[in-house]
Amino acid sequence: MSAPPKRRRDAAPVSDLVAVLMDPILKKKAGMTTGLIAAWPELVGPRLSDVTRPEKLQWPAKRRPGEGMEPAVLVVACEASAALRLQHQTSELLDRLNAFFGFRAVERIKIVQKTVKEWRPSRKPEMRPLSEAQRAQVQAMVERVEDPKLKQALAEFAASILGRVRP
């Protein structure tokens, strides 16, 4: 008897693997999928994509079999500064959402004002001006370089290294 052939596994995008893991959790906790979260910037447009995010879909209580499905309410987190703009574009967003789902899935949007943007500290190192001795040192380092563009780039690089404030 010969051994069964080894099964070849093709590489899969990480987003597909994450979606498989996250979709059941999102569906249970927030009533939505990663597809809505991924498509959100396209649905709301560039002016609202950074200041809004979908929080959850609130589906109505389950009805008896045979009765039609009622649309959900989409809860959207929104920065206070963009709430009026989002409210103004609600009907257009509802059309886009329902086109995204392919049926009348969302009946209305509930806006919840909260912080959406994440504050990220600057990772740019603190710089100080170079002394005359350091400037002369940089010029001495690059004086033999013939190409002017390369010479300037190397001088700027050296100046940025020497000018860093060390903690």
VOPAGU-2260 file (C-alpha; in pm, 1 decimal, decimal comma):
REM VOPAGU-2260
SITE   aa  ch    i         X         Y         Z
SITE  MET   A    0       0,0       0,0       0,0
SITE  SER   A    1     119,9     341,2     -77,9
SITE  ALA   A    2      89,6     637,0     152,7
SITE  PRO   A    3    -190,5     883,3      77,0
SITE  PRO   A    4     -70,6    1180,7    -127,2
SITE  LYS   A    5      19,1    1486,2      75,2
SITE  ARG   A    6    -232,7    1762,1      49,0
SITE  ARG   A    7     -90,7    2086,6     -80,2
SITE  ARG   A    8    -201,6    2399,9      97,5
SITE  ASP   A    9    -201,4    2717,5    -100,1
SITE  ALA   A   10    -127,5    3043,4      72,0
SITE  ALA   A   11    -432,5    3232,8     186,7
SITE  PRO   A   12    -456,3    3606,2     255,8
SITE  VAL   A   13    -447,9    3688,4     626,1
SITE  SER   A   14    -765,7    3894,2     586,0
SITE  ASP   A   15    -954,7    3580,3     480,2
SITE  LEU   A   16    -825,9    3389,2     781,3
SITE  VAL   A   17    -916,1    3673,4    1017,3
SITE  ALA   A   18   -1261,6    3704,9     862,6
SITE  VAL   A   19   -1328,0    3336,2     926,6
SITE  LEU   A   20   -1238,8    3385,0    1293,4
SITE  MET   A   21   -1393,9    3727,3    1348,7
SITE  ASP   A   22   -1722,3    3703,2    1156,6
SITE  PRO   A   23   -1895,2    3468,8    1404,1
SITE  ILE   A   24   -1786,3    3687,6    1696,5
SITE  LEU   A   25   -1893,3    4011,2    1527,6
SITE  LYS   A   26   -2222,8    3854,8    1421,5
SITE  LYS   A   27   -2298,6    3745,4    1776,5
SITE  LYS   A   28   -2180,1    4061,2    1955,8
SITE  ALA   A   29   -2257,8    4335,7    1702,1
SITE  GLY   A   30   -2483,9    4172,4    1444,1
SITE  MET   A   31   -2249,1    4248,4    1154,5
SITE  THR   A   32   -1950,0    4113,3     964,1
SITE  THR   A   33   -1598,8    4225,5     880,9
SITE  GLY   A   34   -1721,9    4301,1     529,0
SITE  LEU   A   35   -1915,8    4604,2     654,4
SITE  ILE   A   36   -1619,5    4727,6     855,8
SITE  ALA   A   37   -1384,4    4685,4     558,8
SITE  ALA   A   38   -1625,7    4860,8     320,6
SITE  TRP   A   39   -1705,5    5144,0     562,6
SITE  PRO   A   40   -1461,0    5401,1     415,6
SITE  GLU   A   41   -1613,5    5349,4      70,3
SITE  LEU   A   42   -1969,1    5366,6     204,1
SITE  VAL   A   43   -1931,5    5693,1     396,4
SITE  GLY   A   44   -1669,8    5859,8     176,0
SITE  PRO   A   45   -1336,6    6024,4     254,6
SITE  ARG   A   46   -1476,1    6310,3     464,8
SITE  LEU   A   47   -1639,8    6078,7     718,6
SITE  SER   A   48   -1427,4    5764,7     706,5
SITE  ASP   A   49   -1177,8    5882,6     969,8
SITE  VAL   A   50   -1434,9    6027,4    1209,8
SITE  THR   A   51   -1702,5    5755,5    1203,2
SITE  ARG   A   52   -1718,9    5377,9    1245,0
SITE  PRO   A   53   -2001,0    5125,3    1257,8
SITE  GLU   A   54   -2059,8    5000,1    1610,8
SITE  LYS   A   55   -2333,7    4741,1    1572,0
SITE  LEU   A   56   -2647,6    4640,2    1387,1
SITE  GLN   A   57   -2947,1    4614,8    1619,1
SITE  TRP   A   58   -3186,9    4363,5    1471,4
SITE  PRO   A   59   -3547,1    4355,6    1596,7
SITE  ALA   A   60   -3658,6    4071,4    1821,1
SITE  LYS   A   61   -3714,0    3742,5    1640,0
SITE  ARG   A   62   -4058,0    3706,1    1492,1
SITE  ARG   A   63   -4265,7    3399,2    1427,6
SITE  PRO   A   64   -4187,9    3183,3    1124,8
SITE  GLY   A   65   -4354,8    3307,0     809,7
SITE  GLU   A   66   -4340,2    3671,4     906,1
SITE  GLY   A   67   -4106,5    3892,0     705,8
SITE  MET   A   68   -3772,6    4010,6     832,1
SITE  GLU   A   69   -3760,8    4364,0     965,5
SITE  PRO   A   70   -3461,1    4587,6     888,7
SITE  ALA   A   71   -3204,0    4674,1    1153,2
SITE  VAL   A   72   -3081,8    4994,2    1312,4
SITE  LEU   A   73   -2714,7    5070,0    1250,1
SITE  VAL   A   74   -2540,6    5231,4    1546,4
SITE  VAL   A   75   -2259,0    5454,9    1424,1
SITE  ALA   A   76   -1990,6    5602,1    1649,6
SITE  CYS   A   77   -1909,6    5954,5    1538,0
SITE  GLU   A   78   -1680,1    6235,5    1647,2
SITE  ALA   A   79   -1881,5    6531,7    1777,8
SITE  SER   A   80   -1739,9    6757,8    1508,0
SITE  ALA   A   81   -1877,7    6535,2    1230,3
SITE  ALA   A   82   -2216,8    6441,7    1376,2
SITE  LEU   A   83   -2407,4    6710,5    1185,9
SITE  ARG   A   84   -2245,1    6611,0     855,7
SITE  LEU   A   85   -2327,9    6244,4     917,1
SITE  GLN   A   86   -2685,4    6332,0    1010,0
SITE  HIS   A   87   -2717,0    6533,3     688,2
SITE  GLN   A   88   -2592,9    6237,9     479,8
SITE  THR   A   89   -2800,7    5972,7     657,4
SITE  SER   A   90   -3047,9    5905,2     373,5
SITE  GLU   A   91   -2765,6    5868,7     118,7
SITE  LEU   A   92   -2575,6    5640,0     356,3
SITE  LEU   A   93   -2886,5    5425,4     408,3
SITE  ASP   A   94   -2912,7    5378,5      31,4
SITE  ARG   A   95   -2546,2    5280,6      10,0
SITE  LEU   A   96   -2574,1    5040,1     303,2
SITE  ASN   A   97   -2878,7    4865,8     160,5
SITE  ALA   A   98   -2707,6    4841,1    -179,8
SITE  PHE   A   99   -2405,4    4691,0      -2,6
SITE  PHE   A  100   -2619,0    4426,9     168,6
SITE  GLY   A  101   -2828,4    4365,7    -142,7
SITE  PHE   A  102   -3160,8    4408,5      38,4
SITE  ARG   A  103   -3328,9    4653,3     276,6
SITE  ALA   A  104   -3118,4    4553,5     576,6
SITE  VAL   A  105   -3090,3    4891,8     752,6
SITE  GLU   A  106   -3394,4    5105,9     826,2
SITE  ARG   A  107   -3231,5    5389,0    1017,9
SITE  ILE   A  108   -2903,4    5507,5    1162,3
SITE  LYS   A  109   -2848,7    5588,9    1528,1
SITE  ILE   A  110   -2557,7    5827,9    1585,3
SITE  VAL   A  111   -2359,2    5790,1    1906,1
SITE  GLN   A  112   -2106,0    6065,3    1971,9
SITE  LYS   A  113   -1775,5    5929,0    2097,2
SITE  THR   A  114   -1406,8    5943,4    2018,8
SITE  VAL   A  115   -1325,4    5752,8    1702,3
SITE  LYS   A  116    -977,9    5873,7    1616,0
SITE  GLU   A  117    -693,2    5712,2    1799,7
SITE  TRP   A  118    -428,5    5946,6    1933,5
SITE  ARG   A  119     -86,2    5827,2    1831,5
SITE  PRO   A  120     221,7    5985,3    1979,7
SITE  SER   A  121     480,4    6116,5    1738,5
SITE  ARG   A  122     768,4    5877,2    1690,1
SITE  LYS   A  123     978,0    6144,8    1525,8
SITE  PRO   A  124    1289,2    6202,0    1737,1
SITE  GLU   A  125    1342,7    6539,8    1897,6
SITE  MET   A  126    1602,4    6747,2    1709,5
SITE  ARG   A  127    1836,6    7024,6    1821,7
SITE  PRO   A  128    2036,8    7265,0    1604,6
SITE  LEU   A  129    2392,1    7161,2    1519,2
SITE  SER   A  130    2690,5    7349,9    1657,0
SITE  GLU   A  131    2952,1    7495,1    1422,5
SITE  ALA   A  132    3189,8    7212,7    1510,8
SITE  GLN   A  133    2927,8    6952,6    1420,3
SITE  ARG   A  134    2851,0    7127,1    1088,3
SITE  ALA   A  135    3220,9    7125,2    1006,0
SITE  GLN   A  136    3235,4    6757,1    1100,7
SITE  VAL   A  137    2949,2    6679,5     858,9
SITE  GLN   A  138    3117,6    6875,1     577,4
SITE  ALA   A  139    3443,2    6688,4     637,9
SITE  MET   A  140    3260,4    6355,7     616,7
SITE  VAL   A  141    3107,9    6429,0     275,4
SITE  GLU   A  142    3375,6    6647,6     114,5
SITE  ARG   A  143    3514,0    6367,8    -107,1
SITE  VAL   A  144    3173,6    6268,2    -249,2
SITE  GLU   A  145    3153,0    6389,1    -609,2
SITE  ASP   A  146    2782,1    6352,2    -688,8
SITE  PRO   A  147    2606,3    6669,7    -557,4
SITE  LYS   A  148    2271,7    6497,0    -488,4
SITE  LEU   A  149    2437,4    6213,3    -301,1
SITE  LYS   A  150    2658,7    6460,0    -114,0
SITE  GLN   A  151    2355,4    6662,5      -2,5
SITE  ALA   A  152    2159,8    6351,2     100,1
SITE  LEU   A  153    2452,4    6216,8     304,4
SITE  ALA   A  154    2505,5    6556,6     469,2
SITE  GLU   A  155    2136,5    6576,3     566,4
SITE  PHE   A  156    2146,3    6221,3     699,6
SITE  ALA   A  157    2457,0    6290,5     909,1
SITE  ALA   A  158    2305,4    6614,4    1040,3
SITE  SER   A  159    1985,9    6432,4    1140,7
SITE  ILE   A  160    2186,5    6170,6    1332,1
SITE  LEU   A  161    2405,2    6426,5    1508,9
SITE  GLY   A  162    2109,0    6653,7    1588,4
SITE  ARG   A  163    1899,6    6393,2    1767,7
SITE  VAL   A  164    1831,5    6459,9    2133,5
SITE  ARG   A  165    1915,0    6143,5    2320,9
SITE  PRO   A  166    1702,9    6050,8    2622,6
